[in-house]
């Protein structure tokens, strides 16, 4: 589930950050496998890759006071 999307307002320019929420690591793996098997996604990736300068994946653990838990 897409939990949020942000664009930079100051600092590094043209930075887009997506926050995806998963039930657990298994759910994340299952969703990524489905995406990798999608022919539309597989056709899209080579078109967008030249536009991506940097990609980073971070697994976050919510704090006990997080409103998302």
N, C-alpha and C positions, 0 to 999 in steps of 0.2 A: 504494500500500500504506500502510495506517495504521501508522506507526512508533512513535507514542506519543500519549498523551492525559493531560493534567494539569489539575488544578483548583487554584485559589489556596488557600493555607493561611494566609497573612498578607499584609498590604498591601492592594491593591485586592480587594474582595470579589466573589464570583460570577464569577470569570474562568476560562474554560475555554480551554485551548490544545491544538490538535491539530497533530501533526507528520506530514505526508504525504510519503512518499518516492517519487520518480519517477526513471526512468532518465536523462531529459534534458528539456529544455524542450519538445521535440516530443511526448514521451510525456505530459507534463502537459497540453498543449493538446488532444491526442487524448482523454484521459480527461475533461477538462472539457467537450468537445463531446459526448461520449456522455452525460454527466450532464445537460447542457442539453436533450438530445433525449428524455430519459426522462420519460414522462407522469406517473409517480408523483412524481418529483422536482419537476416543474413545478407539480403540485397541492399539494405540501408547502410549497414556498417561501413563498407568501402567508400561510400559517398561522403560520409560525415568525418571519417578519420583524418583527412587532410586539414580539417578545421580545428582539430583538437591538439592544443599545444602541450597540455599536461592533464593527466588523469590520476586521481588518487582515491583509494578505497580505504575507509576507516570503519572499524566495527566499534560502536559505542555502547556503553552500558549506562542505562539511565540512573541518575542519582535518586535516592529514596524520596526526595521531594518533587521529582519531575511530574508535571501534569500529564505526561504521556503514559504513565504507568497506572 
